[in-house]
Amino acid sequence: MAANNKQSAIQKEQIIGMAEKEMEYRVELFNKLTQTCFTKCIENRHKESELNMGENSCIDRCVSKYWQVTNLVGQMLGTSQPPM
């Protein structure tokens, strides 16, 4: 039984480690998306406190394309890995 408890504790640590890595990945992805779309869509001179229609439209398209590409790359990487 002691071996089972130790194995269970190791599995729990591995799951927590994987969840932490996933969270770090998602935060990094969100930060990259935000920076990329902000740089592309928002003028350096802030004329108004709110986004104008063109900026809103640009951000919508940018975010959509960013997620499409991220998903496509993820799928390609997932299918190109050799079986274990």
GINORQUI-V143064 format. One record per residue. N is the residue number from 1. RES is the residue in one letter. PHI is phi in radians with two decimals (999 if undefined). PSI is psi as a letter, one per 20 degrees, with the letter a starting at -180 (NA if undefined). Layout:
n: (N:N)
res: (RES:RES)
phi: (PHI:PHI)
psi: (PSI:PSI)
This chain:
n: (1:2:3:4:5:6:7:8:9:10:11:12:13:14:15:16:17:18:19:20:21:22:23:24:25:26:27:28:29:30:31:32:33:34:35:36:37:38:39:40:41:42:43:44:45:46:47:48:49:50:51:52:53:54:55:56:57:58:59:60:61:62:63:64:65:66:67:68:69:70:71:72:73:74:75:76:77:78:79:80:81:82:83:84)
res: (M:A:A:N:N:K:Q:S:A:I:Q:K:E:Q:I:I:G:M:A:E:K:E:M:E:Y:R:V:E:L:F:N:K:L:T:Q:T:C:F:T:K:C:I:E:N:R:H:K:E:S:E:L:N:M:G:E:N:S:C:I:D:R:C:V:S:K:Y:W:Q:V:T:N:L:V:G:Q:M:L:G:T:S:Q:P:P:M)
phi: (999:-1.08:-1.15:-1.12:-1.11:-1.15:-1.13:-1.10:-1.12:-1.15:-1.10:-1.10:-1.10:-1.12:-1.11:-1.11:-1.07:-1.16:-1.13:-1.12:-1.10:-1.08:-1.14:-1.05:-1.07:-1.15:-1.14:-1.10:-1.08:-1.09:-1.12:-1.14:-1.05:-1.04:-1.14:-1.08:-1.26:-1.11:-1.08:-1.28:-1.88:-1.83:-1.15:-1.15:-1.60:-1.49:-1.46:-2.27:-1.36:-2.00:-1.21:-1.49:-1.06:-1.11:-1.15:-1.04:-1.11:-1.06:-1.12:-1.01:-1.14:-1.07:-1.11:-1.05:-1.13:-1.06:-1.19:-1.05:-1.16:-1.06:-1.13:-1.10:-1.09:-1.05:-1.15:-1.13:-1.18:-1.15:-1.52:-1.60:-1.38:-1.22:-1.13:-1.56)
psi: (h:h:h:g:g:g:g:g:h:g:g:g:g:g:g:g:g:h:h:g:g:g:g:g:g:h:g:g:g:g:g:g:g:g:g:g:h:g:g:h:h:p:q:h:o:o:h:q:i:q:q:r:g:g:g:g:g:g:g:g:g:g:g:g:h:g:h:g:g:g:g:g:g:g:g:g:h:h:i:i:p:q:q:NA)
